[in-house]
Amino acid sequence: MADFAVPRSNVFMSVLLCCTGLPRNFKDELEAKVKALGGRVSGNYDPEACTHLLATKGGSAKYVAAKEAGTPVVSPSWVQKCYREKKLLPVDDYLLGAFSGLCISITGLTEGGGRERLIRIIESNGGSYSGSMEINTTTHLVAGEPKGTKYRVACEWGLYVITPAWIEACGQQSRWFDERDYLLDRNSTQAEEELDKRSQELALSEKHAKDMGKRRQQEEKERLEKIELERKKRNQNEKTLLEELRAGKQIVDLYDDLQMFLHGFDVSRMRTFTQLGFLSGSTVYCQWCPEVTHVLVGDTPSATYLRRLKQETPG
């Protein structure tokens, strides 16, 4: 943690801050400045005690809880400016925009469909617009229909594909809203389609097993059923955790400053773990980069790729 040689003051005497989604080093630096100004920092968000929430993007469980409680959600630059000027500044110019920290792309919409208007709403509420899909940068895709290259890529990366109504709602209320209420119809059934595909694969496996002896056939069937049951149970547990985070029943602090790379996940679980990371305040990458601190491995990893990662990653 940085050593700030500044006399302790009472500028932040009435301030109790909580942070979400900040890298560890940056978070430690901000906490040191808050304490140097006489303020306090809490690891857990308490709506009855916390006066401010520091964040660079919306969507985490802490963000949702703060918005519901009316606690100001401010950019870290507010603390930095207060520290430089040694006084408690109004938060008005530092409130987090609805799309702060998000990079949003659009497909399937023309100017007649409001494309330029959506871009203005995104940028005026702290977000950035990208005409192309960029891995580890693009966070959302707004689509007019469930087809096209951008739509396919977004599904592969586990991104939310949402209707223009989400942009309108967030911009109107100046806050982030749950994307699940604005999913494009086909995208909302992506997980169910994945389960149907797996069920078909299971049926083909059972058909092939009929050529085996009765005993081996029964053993194979039981093995596949057990795998399917365990997979469904695991997926349900993951979805339950996601729902609890969405509902604010759980607030996960353990992953709050992790930079995670997901490898070896199918489309459905990639989406689930991307959103779990998003809600818990961590940053999730779909491709390895030097900023990654943890690699989360799914059911179908590439052993060769993982060995190369270990060779390229120091320590």
VOBA-1610 file (N, C-alpha, C; in pm, whole numbers, padded with zeros to 5 digits, always signed):
BEGIN
Met+00085-00121+00000Met+00000+00000+00000Met+00088+00125+00000Ala+00049+00224-00075Ala+00127+00347-00084Ala+00128+00419+00050Asp+00240+00489+00075Asp+00254+00564+00200Asp+00226+00711+00169Phe+00111+00762+00214Phe+00074+00901+00187Phe+00113+00987+00307Ala+00218+01066+00287Ala+00271+01149+00396Ala+00187+01275+00408Val+00064+01259+00453Val-00027+01372+00471Val-00083+01367+00612Pro-00081+01481+00682Pro-00138+01481+00818Pro-00282+01434+00817Arg-00319+01353+00913Arg-00455+01305+00923Arg-00548+01424+00949Ser-00660+01430+00876Ser-00754+01540+00891Ser-00892+01485+00921Asn-00988+01573+00937Asn-01125+01531+00965Asn-01219+01563+00848Val-01161+01580+00727Val-01242+01613+00609Val-01347+01506+00584Phe-01310+01380+00600Phe-01400+01267+00576Phe-01453+01208+00707Met-01461+01290+00811Met-01498+01239+00943Met-01635+01169+00940Ser-01726+01216+00856Ser-01861+01159+00850Ser-01878+01059+00736Val-01767+01021+00673Val-01773+00935+00554Val-01739+00791+00588Leu-01825+00698+00545Leu-01798+00554+00554Leu-01814+00497+00414Leu-01703+00462+00353Leu-01701+00417+00214Leu-01699+00265+00201Cys-01755+00218+00090Cys-01744+00077+00052Cys-01704+00076-00095Cys-01627-00024-00138Cys-01581-00032-00276Cys-01632-00160-00343Thr-01644-00155-00476Thr-01680-00274-00552Thr-01616-00269-00690Gly-01562-00384-00731Gly-01508-00397-00866Gly-01378-00324-00892Leu-01301-00288-00788Leu-01176-00215-00808Leu-01057-00310-00795Pro-00954-00297-00881Pro-00833-00378-00867Pro-00770-00357-00729Arg-00708-00460-00676Arg-00658-00457-00539Arg-00566-00338-00513Asn-00466-00316-00597Asn-00370-00206-00572Asn-00439-00070-00572Phe-00531-00051-00667Phe-00604+00076-00676Phe-00693+00093-00554Lys-00757-00015-00511Lys-00845-00011-00395Lys-00765+00025-00269Asp-00646-00036-00253Asp-00561-00006-00137Asp-00520+00141-00135Glu-00489+00193-00254Glu-00448+00334-00263Glu-00562+00427-00222Leu-00682+00399-00269Leu-00798+00483-00235Leu-00830+00474-00086Glu-00824+00353-00030Glu-00852+00337+00112Glu-00752+00416+00197Ala-00626+00418+00156Ala-00525+00494+00230Ala-00558+00644+00228Lys-00605+00693+00114Lys-00639+00836+00103Lys-00763+00868+00187Val-00860+00777+00186Val-00980+00799+00266Val-00944+00808+00414Lys-00861+00717+00460Lys-00821+00715+00601Lys-00736+00837+00636Ala-00654+00883+00540Ala-00572+01002+00565Ala-00660+01125+00582Leu-00779+01122+00523Leu-00873+01233+00536Leu-00969+01215+00654Gly-00944+01111+00734Gly-01026+01090+00853Gly-01149+01005+00830Gly-01163+00945+00712Gly-01279+00862+00682Gly-01257+00717+00718Arg-01363+00638+00700Arg-01357+00493+00728Arg-01395+00415+00604Val-01347+00289+00598Val-01374+00202+00485Val-01430+00070+00535Ser-01535+00020+00471Ser-01596-00108+00509Ser-01587-00205+00391Gly-01552-00330+00419Gly-01547-00432+00315Gly-01685-00476+00272Asn-01782-00468+00363Asn-01919-00508+00333Asn-02008-00385+00324Tyr-02101-00389+00230Tyr-02193-00276+00215Tyr-02309-00288+00312Asp-02325-00185+00397Asp-02435-00177+00492Asp-02518-00054+00455Pro-02640-00074+00403Pro-02721+00040+00357Pro-02753+00141+00465Glu-02749+00098+00591Glu-02782+00189+00701Glu-02661+00266+00753Ala-02541+00224+00709Ala-02421+00288+00762Ala-02334+00353+00653Cys-02320+00286+00539Cys-02232+00337+00434Cys-02288+00466+00372Thr-02200+00563+00356Thr-02243+00692+00300Thr-02216+00701+00150His-02119+00624+00099His-02086+00626-00042His-02039+00487-00086Leu-02062+00456-00213Leu-02007+00335-00275Leu-01917+00377-00390Leu-01791+00330-00388Leu-01697+00361-00496Leu-01702+00249-00600Ala-01717+00284-00727Ala-01724+00185-00834Ala-01683+00248-00966Thr-01644+00163-01059Thr-01613+00210-01194Thr-01716+00163-01294Lys-01805+00072-01251Lys-01912+00024-01338Lys-02026-00029-01252Gly-02145-00035-01309Gly-02260-00085-01236Gly-02275-00235-01251Gly-02381-00288-01188Gly-02414-00429-01208Gly-02383-00522-01094Ser-02285-00487-01006Ser-02253-00579-00897Ser-02364-00578-00793Ala-02363-00678-00706Ala-02465-00686-00601Ala-02459-00564-00509Lys-02339-00515-00481Lys-02325-00396-00397Lys-02386-00275-00466Tyr-02363-00263-00597Tyr-02418-00151-00674Tyr-02570-00152-00667Val-02630-00269-00691Val-02776-00280-00689Val-02831-00241-00552Ala-02765-00293-00447Ala-02811-00264-00311Ala-02799-00115-00280Ala-02690-00052-00324Ala-02670+00092-00299Ala-02775+00175-00372Lys-02805+00137-00496Lys-02906+00210-00571Lys-03044+00198-00506Glu-03075+00079-00458Glu-03204+00059-00391Glu-03213+00140-00263Ala-03099+00155-00194Ala-03098+00228-00066Ala-03080+00379-00084Gly-03048+00421-00207Gly-03028+00563-00231Gly-02890+00613-00192Thr-02796+00523-00173Thr-02658+00561-00141Thr-02588+00610-00267Pro-02521+00723-00264Pro-02452+00773-00384Pro-02344+00674-00431Val-02347+00641-00559Val-02244+00556-00620Val-02154+00649-00701Val-02029+00662-00656Val-01942+00764-00715Val-01815+00702-00774Ser-01757+00776-00864Ser-01632+00736-00927Ser-01515+00755-00829Pro-01411+00673-00837Pro-01293+00691-00751Pro-01229+00829-00766Ser-01254+00896-00879Ser-01195+01029-00899Ser-01246+01129-00796Trp-01363+01102-00736Trp-01415+01191-00631Trp-01322+01190-00510Val-01280+01071-00467Val-01186+01060-00354Val-01055+01127-00389Gln-01006+01103-00510Gln-00877+01160-00551Gln-00881+01313-00552Lys-00993+01369-00600Lys-01005+01516-00604Lys-01018+01573-00462Cys-01096+01507-00377Cys-01108+01552-00237Cys-00973+01547-00168Tyr-00896+01444-00198Tyr-00764+01429-00135Tyr-00670+01541-00180Arg-00675+01573-00308Arg-00586+01679-00359Arg-00622+01815-00302Glu-00753+01843-00290Glu-00796+01975-00245Glu-00818+01981-00094Lys-00809+01865-00027Lys-00822+01858+00119Lys-00955+01915+00169Lys-01062+01882+00095Lys-01195+01924+00139Lys-01300+01828+00082Leu-01416+01826+00147Leu-01525+01738+00107Leu-01602+01804-00007Leu-01589+01749-00128Leu-01654+01807-00245Leu-01791+01744-00270Pro-01883+01818-00333Pro-02013+01760-00370Pro-01992+01643-00466Val-02081+01544-00459Val-02064+01425-00543Val-02131+01439-00679Asp-02204+01547-00702Asp-02285+01560-00824Asp-02207+01534-00952Asp-02085+01586-00960Asp-02006+01573-01082Asp-01933+01440-01090Tyr-01949+01355-00989Tyr-01874+01230-00985Tyr-01963+01106-00974Leu-02094+01127-00984Leu-02186+01014-00978Leu-02164+00921-01096Leu-02169+00791-01070Leu-02143+00691-01174Leu-02258+00690-01275Gly-02224+00699-01403Gly-02325+00692-01507Gly-02381+00552-01521Ala-02498+00541-01580Ala-02563+00410-01595Ala-02477+00311-01672Phe-02395+00362-01767Phe-02315+00273-01850Phe-02165+00290-01827Ser-02128+00350-01715Ser-01986+00368-01684Ser-01916+00232-01680Gly-01800+00225-01743Gly-01723+00101-01745Gly-01770+00000-01848Leu-01875+00033-01925Leu-01928-00061-02024Leu-01889-00018-02165Cys-01867-00116-02250Cys-01843-00093-02392Cys-01951-00168-02468Ile-02037-00095-02536Ile-02158-00152-02596Ile-02153-00142-02748Ser-02188-00251-02813Ser-02195-00254-02959Ser-02340-00273-03001Ile-02372-00238-03123Ile-02510-00245-03173Ile-02512-00318-03306Thr-02616-00399-03329Thr-02632-00467-03456Thr-02781-00478-03491Gly-02810-00480-03621Gly-02948-00500-03665Gly-03037-00379-03653Leu-02979-00262-03629Leu-03058-00139-03617Leu-03006-00035-03715Thr-03096+00034-03780Thr-03058+00142-03872Thr-03085+00276-03805Glu-03055+00384-03874Glu-03083+00515-03818Glu-03232+00531-03794Gly-03313+00473-03886Gly-03458+00478-03866Gly-03500+00401-03743Gly-03417+00303-03704Gly-03447+00224-03585Gly-03392+00285-03458Gly-03334+00406-03469Gly-03287+00476-03349Gly-03143+00449-03312Arg-03061+00398-03405Arg-02922+00364-03374Arg-02844+00482-03317Glu-02847+00596-03385Glu-02770+00712-03340Glu-02820+00764-03205Arg-02950+00756-03185Arg-03006+00800-03056Arg-02955+00712-02942Leu-02950+00581-02967Leu-02899+00489-02864Leu-02753+00518-02833Ile-02676+00547-02936Ile-02534+00578-02914Ile-02520+00704-02828Arg-02603+00805-02853Arg-02598+00928-02772Arg-02633+00898-02626Ile-02733+00814-02604Ile-02772+00780-02466Ile-02658+00707-02396Ile-02596+00613-02467Ile-02484+00536-02409Ile-02371+00629-02367Glu-02330+00716-02458Glu-02214+00802-02432Glu-02245+00912-02331Ser-02368+00960-02327Ser-02403+01064-02230Ser-02421+01010-02090Asn-02426+00878-02077Asn-02439+00815-01945Asn-02313+00738-01906Gly-02200+00782-01959Gly-02071+00731-01913Gly-02019+00610-01985Gly-02094+00553-02082Gly-02049+00434-02152Gly-01974+00468-02279Ser-01921+00366-02344Ser-01853+00386-02473Ser-01918+00295-02576Tyr-01924+00343-02698Tyr-01983+00267-02808Tyr-01872+00218-02900Ser-01884+00094-02946Ser-01788+00038-03040Ser-01863-00021-03158Gly-01821+00017-03278Gly-01885-00038-03396Gly-01849-00181-03423Ser-01739-00229-03362Ser-01696-00367-03379Ser-01695-00439-03246Met-01699-00571-03251Met-01692-00653-03130Met-01545-00677-03096Glu-01505-00644-02974Glu-01367-00661-02932Glu-01362-00746-02806Ile-01293-00860-02814Ile-01285-00951-02701Ile-01217-00884-02582Asn-01267-00909-02462Asn-01218-00850-02336Asn-01247-00701-02326Thr-01316-00644-02424Thr-01352-00502-02420Thr-01502-00482-02429Thr-01566-00542-02530Thr-01711-00531-02546Thr-01781-00605-02432Thr-01878-00537-02370Thr-01948-00596-02256Thr-02093-00633-02288His-02155-00563-02384His-02295-00587-02417His-02316-00569-02568Leu-02416-00640-02620Leu-02457-00621-02759Leu-02606-00588-02761Val-02640-00474-02822Val-02780-00437-02843Val-02817-00483-02984Ala-02922-00564-02995Ala-02956-00622-03125Ala-03104-00604-03156Gly-03132-00589-03286Gly-03271-00578-03329Gly-03333-00713-03356Glu-03248-00815-03386Glu-03297-00950-03412Glu-03186-01050-03382Pro-03224-01176-03351Pro-03125-01277-03310Pro-03055-01345-03427Lys-02974-01270-03500Lys-02898-01329-03608Lys-02782-01238-03644Gly-02690-01290-03726Gly-02577-01211-03769Gly-02448-01249-03698Thr-02337-01201-03751Thr-02205-01235-03697Thr-02186-01183-03554Lys-02225-01058-03530Lys-02209-01002-03395Lys-02291-01082-03293Tyr-02412-01120-03331Tyr-02497-01198-03240Tyr-02430-01331-03207Arg-02379-01400-03309Arg-02315-01530-03286Arg-02193-01515-03196Val-02110-01414-03222Val-01989-01392-03142Val-02025-01358-02997Ala-02127-01275-02979Ala-02169-01239-02842Ala-02212-01362-02764Cys-02284-01453-02828Cys-02326-01577-02761Cys-02205-01663-02725Glu-02108-01671-02815Glu-01987-01750-02789Glu-01907-01693-02672Trp-01906-01561-02660Trp-01830-01496-02552Trp-01907-01490-02421Gly-02031-01532-02422Gly-02111-01527-02299Gly-02162-01389-02264Leu-02176-01300-02364Leu-02224-01164-02338Leu-02377-01161-02341Tyr-02433-01063-02272Tyr-02577-01040-02281Tyr-02610-00977-02416Val-02711-01032-02484Val-02764-00972-02606Val-02901-00915-02569Ile-02915-00784-02575Ile-03031-00717-02518Ile-03102-00631-02622Thr-03225-00596-02591Thr-03304-00511-02680Thr-03273-00364-02654Pro-03305-00276-02750Pro-03282-00132-02730Pro-03354-00076-02607Ala-03460-00144-02563Ala-03537-00094-02448Ala-03450-00087-02322Trp-03346-00172-02313Trp-03257-00168-02195Trp-03181-00036-02191Ile-03131+00007-02306Ile-03060+00135-02314Ile-03153+00249-02275Glu-03275+00245-02327Glu-03373+00350-02299Glu-03403+00357-02150Ala-03427+00241-02086Ala-03465+00238-01945Ala-03351+00287-01856Cys-03228+00237-01881Cys-03114+00278-01799Cys-03086+00427-01816Gly-03094+00474-01940Gly-03068+00616-01965Gly-03172+00705-01901Gln-03298+00663-01904Gln-03405+00745-01847Gln-03394+00758-01696Gln-03355+00647-01630Gln-03346+00647-01484Gln-03205+00675-01433Ser-03109+00688-01524Ser-02968+00713-01487Ser-02916+00608-01390Arg-02945+00483-01418Arg-02896+00372-01337Arg-02899+00244-01417Trp-02819+00148-01374Trp-02814+00017-01438Trp-02934-00065-01395Phe-02997-00136-01492Phe-03107-00228-01464Phe-03067-00370-01506Asp-03132-00467-01446Asp-03106-00608-01473Asp-03130-00639-01621Glu-03026-00685-01691Glu-03038-00713-01834Glu-03136-00826-01865Arg-03158-00915-01768Arg-03245-01031-01794Arg-03386-00990-01833Asp-03429-00873-01789Asp-03563-00826-01825Asp-03569-00770-01967Tyr-03453-00762-02033Tyr-03449-00702-02166Tyr-03375-00791-02266Leu-03363-00920-02235Leu-03292-01011-02325Leu-03368-01029-02456Leu-03294-01039-02564Leu-03354-01075-02691Leu-03410-01216-02676Asp-03532-01240-02727Asp-03603-01365-02701Asp-03519-01490-02723Arg-03453-01498-02837Arg-03378-01619-02865Arg-03260-01633-02771Asn-03199-01520-02737Asn-03085-01525-02646Asn-03127-01571-02508Ser-03249-01537-02466Ser-03295-01577-02334Ser-03315-01727-02323Thr-03327-01796-02437Thr-03346-01941-02434Thr-03218-02016-02473Gln-03106-01944-02475Gln-02981-02007-02516Gln-02945-02126-02427Ala-02964-02110-02296Ala-02930-02218-02204Ala-03017-02341-02229Glu-03149-02317-02254Glu-03239-02428-02280Glu-03201-02501-02410Glu-03159-02426-02512Glu-03115-02487-02637Glu-02992-02572-02615Glu-02904-02524-02527Glu-02784-02600-02496Glu-02820-02731-02427Leu-02917-02726-02335Leu-02960-02848-02267Leu-03024-02945-02366Asp-03103-02894-02460Asp-03165-02981-02561Asp-03058-03049-02645Lys-02955-02975-02679Lys-02847-03032-02758Lys-02780-03146-02682Arg-02755-03124-02552Arg-02692-03227-02471Arg-02783-03350-02458Ser-02913-03327-02448Ser-03007-03439-02438Ser-03005-03523-02565Gln-02993-03456-02679Gln-02985-03528-02806Gln-02856-03610-02814Glu-02749-03553-02766Glu-02622-03626-02764Glu-02631-03748-02673Leu-02702-03731-02561Leu-02720-03843-02469Leu-02801-03955-02535Ala-02905-03917-02611Ala-02988-04016-02679Ala-02906-04094-02782Leu-02817-04026-02855Leu-02733-04092-02953Leu-02637-04191-02886Ser-02586-04150-02770Ser-02496-04238-02696Ser-02569-04364-02651Glu-02694-04349-02608Glu-02773-04463-02564Glu-02802-04558-02681Lys-02829-04500-02799Lys-02856-04582-02917Lys-02733-04665-02953His-02617-04602-02946His-02493-04673-02975His-02468-04785-02873Ala-02510-04763-02750Ala-02486-04862-02645Ala-02567-04990-02663Lys-02672-04984-02747Lys-02755-05102-02768Lys-02679-05215-02835Asp-02570-05181-02903Asp-02489-05284-02969Asp-02400-05358-02870Met-02397-05314-02750Met-02317-05377-02646Met-02401-05481-02575Gly-02339-05561-02491Gly-02414-05658-02411Gly-02507-05586-02315Lys-02610-05657-02267Lys-02710-05596-02179Lys-02647-05536-02054Arg-02550-05603-02000Arg-02490-05553-01876Arg-02412-05424-01902Arg-02330-05426-02008Arg-02252-05306-02040Arg-02344-05192-02081Gln-02452-05226-02149Gln-02548-05124-02190Gln-02610-05056-02070Gln-02649-05137-01970Gln-02710-05080-01850Gln-02611-04995-01771Glu-02487-05045-01763Glu-02384-04970-01690Glu-02356-04836-01759Glu-02351-04839-01894Glu-02327-04715-01968Glu-02440-04616-01949Lys-02562-04668-01951Lys-02679-04581-01934Lys-02678-04516-01796Glu-02649-04597-01694Glu-02646-04543-01558Glu-02535-04440-01542Arg-02421-04467-01608Arg-02310-04372-01598Arg-02347-04238-01662Leu-02409-04244-01780Leu-02450-04122-01849Leu-02557-04046-01771Glu-02650-04122-01714Glu-02756-04058-01635Glu-02699-03989-01512Lys-02599-04054-01451Lys-02536-03995-01333Lys-02463-03866-01371Ile-02391-03871-01484Ile-02321-03751-01530Ile-02419-03638-01560Glu-02529-03674-01628Glu-02630-03574-01662Glu-02694-03515-01537Leu-02722-03603-01438Leu-02782-03556-01314Leu-02688-03462-01238Glu-02560-03500-01231Glu-02463-03416-01162Glu-02444-03284-01235Arg-02446-03287-01370Arg-02431-03165-01447Arg-02548-03070-01424Lys-02670-03129-01425Lys-02788-03046-01402Lys-02787-02987-01261Lys-02746-03068-01163Lys-02741-03020-01025Lys-02639-02908-01012Arg-02522-02929-01074Arg-02418-02826-01069Arg-02465-02697-01135Asn-02525-02710-01254Asn-02573-02592-01325Asn-02682-02520-01248Gln-02769-02598-01180Gln-02875-02537-01101Gln-02818-02461-00982Asn-02715-02521-00918Asn-02650-02452-00805Asn-02587-02321-00851Glu-02526-02322-00970Glu-02465-02200-01023Glu-02571-02096-01053Lys-02683-02141-01111Lys-02792-02048-01142Lys-02854-01992-01014Thr-02864-02078-00910Thr-02921-02033-00783Thr-02834-01924-00722Leu-02701-01945-00726Leu-02609-01844-00674Leu-02625-01714-00751Leu-02639-01725-00884Leu-02657-01607-00967Leu-02785-01533-00931Glu-02894-01610-00908Glu-03021-01548-00870Glu-03010-01478-00735Glu-02939-01542-00639Glu-02924-01482-00507Glu-02843-01354-00513Leu-02740-01353-00598Leu-02663-01231-00616Leu-02749-01121-00678Arg-02830-01160-00777Arg-02920-01065-00842Arg-03018-01005-00742Ala-03068-01092-00652Ala-03169-01049-00556Ala-03109-00981-00433Gly-02975-00977-00426Gly-02909-00915-00312Gly-02906-01001-00187Lys-02941-01134-00202Lys-02939-01223-00086Lys-02796-01259-00047Gln-02705-01251-00143Gln-02564-01275-00116Gln-02483-01162-00178Ile-02380-01121-00108Ile-02286-01024-00163Ile-02147-01084-00147Val-02086-01123-00260Val-01959-01194-00257Val-01844-01093-00261Asp-01765-01088-00153Asp-01652-00996-00147Asp-01522-01064-00187Leu-01520-01199-00183Leu-01398-01274-00206Leu-01339-01248-00343Tyr-01427-01229-00445Tyr-01381-01212-00582Tyr-01382-01066-00627Asp-01392-00974-00535Asp-01420-00834-00568Asp-01311-00769-00652Asp-01186-00816-00643Asp-01079-00748-00717Asp-01003-00845-00807Leu-01063-00958-00842Leu-00994-01056-00927Leu-01007-01020-01074Gln-00906-01055-01150Gln-00907-01042-01296Gln-00905-01186-01351Met-01020-01239-01387Met-01033-01381-01419Met-01041-01408-01569Phe-00976-01518-01611Phe-00985-01567-01748Phe-01058-01701-01746Leu-01166-01712-01824Leu-01244-01835-01830Leu-01199-01918-01950His-01174-02047-01925His-01128-02136-02034His-01195-02272-02021Gly-01241-02327-02132Gly-01296-02462-02133Gly-01442-02471-02093Phe-01519-02361-02107Phe-01661-02361-02071Phe-01747-02366-02198Asp-01864-02432-02188Asp-01959-02425-02298Asp-02030-02290-02294Val-02112-02263-02395Val-02175-02131-02409Val-02259-02096-02287Ser-02339-02193-02239Ser-02430-02166-02128Ser-02354-02133-02000Arg-02253-02215-01965Arg-02178-02191-01842Arg-02085-02069-01856Met-02039-02043-01977Met-01958-01922-01999Met-02040-01799-01963Arg-02167-01798-02006Arg-02254-01684-01975Arg-02277-01675-01824Thr-02304-01791-01760Thr-02331-01791-01616Thr-02213-01736-01537Phe-02091-01786-01566Phe-01974-01745-01489Phe-01930-01603-01524Thr-01957-01560-01647Thr-01929-01421-01681Thr-02014-01327-01595Gln-02142-01361-01580Gln-02232-01277-01501Gln-02204-01291-01351Leu-02163-01411-01303Leu-02124-01427-01162Leu-02005-01336-01131Gly-01908-01334-01221Gly-01793-01247-01201Gly-01833-01101-01203Phe-01921-01066-01296Phe-01968-00927-01309Phe-02038-00882-01182Leu-02126-00968-01128Leu-02203-00933-01009Leu-02116-00924-00884Ser-02010-01005-00879Ser-01925-01005-00760Ser-01816-00899-00767Gly-01816-00820-00874Gly-01723-00708-00883Gly-01590-00740-00947Ser-01571-00864-00998Ser-01445-00898-01062Ser-01452-00865-01210Thr-01336-00871-01277Thr-01330-00850-01420Thr-01305-00983-01489Val-01386-01016-01590Val-01377-01145-01657Val-01328-01125-01800Tyr-01225-01202-01837Tyr-01170-01196-01972Tyr-01202-01325-02046Cys-01233-01313-02177Cys-01259-01429-02261Cys-01132-01475-02331Gln-01026-01399-02317Gln-00898-01433-02377Gln-00788-01393-02279Trp-00682-01477-02268Trp-00577-01449-02171Trp-00504-01320-02207Cys-00472-01242-02101Cys-00392-01121-02119Cys-00310-01101-01991Pro-00207-01017-01994Pro-00118-01001-01878Pro-00188-00956-01750Glu-00306-00891-01761Glu-00376-00843-01642Glu-00443-00955-01563Val-00455-01073-01621Val-00525-01185-01557Val-00452-01229-01431Thr-00529-01244-01320Thr-00472-01293-01194Thr-00513-01436-01164His-00624-01483-01221His-00672-01618-01195His-00731-01678-01323Val-00707-01807-01345Val-00765-01878-01459Val-00866-01978-01405Leu-00992-01965-01450Leu-01100-02055-01409Leu-01124-02154-01523Val-01109-02285-01493Val-01113-02388-01595Val-01245-02465-01591Gly-01309-02482-01707Gly-01436-02553-01718Gly-01419-02701-01746Asp-01520-02762-01808Asp-01521-02907-01829Asp-01436-02952-01947Thr-01412-02863-02044Thr-01342-02905-02166Thr-01219-02818-02192Pro-01121-02821-02103Pro-01002-02739-02123Pro-00907-02803-02224Ser-00820-02722-02280Ser-00714-02770-02367Ser-00587-02783-02285Ala-00540-02907-02267Ala-00420-02931-02185Ala-00300-02859-02245Thr-00291-02861-02378Thr-00178-02794-02444Thr-00181-02644-02419Tyr-00302-02586-02427Tyr-00317-02442-02405Tyr-00284-02405-02262Leu-00327-02486-02165Leu-00299-02458-02024Leu-00149-02467-01995Arg-00081-02565-02058Arg+00064-02576-02038Arg+00135-02452-02092Arg+00086-02402-02206Arg+00147-02282-02263Arg+00123-02161-02173Leu+00003-02154-02113Leu-00027-02043-02021Leu+00070-02045-01903Lys+00093-02164-01847Lys+00184-02175-01732Lys+00326-02131-01769Gln+00367-02161-01892Gln+00501-02121-01935Gln+00512-01971-01955Glu+00400-01909-02002Glu+00402-01767-02030Glu+00375-01681-01907Thr+00316-01743-01803Thr+00279-01667-01684Thr+00389-01675-01580Pro+00450-01562-01542Pro+00554-01564-01440Pro+00499-01605-01304Gly+00579-01676-01226Gly+00536-01718-01091Gly+00440-01831-01097
//
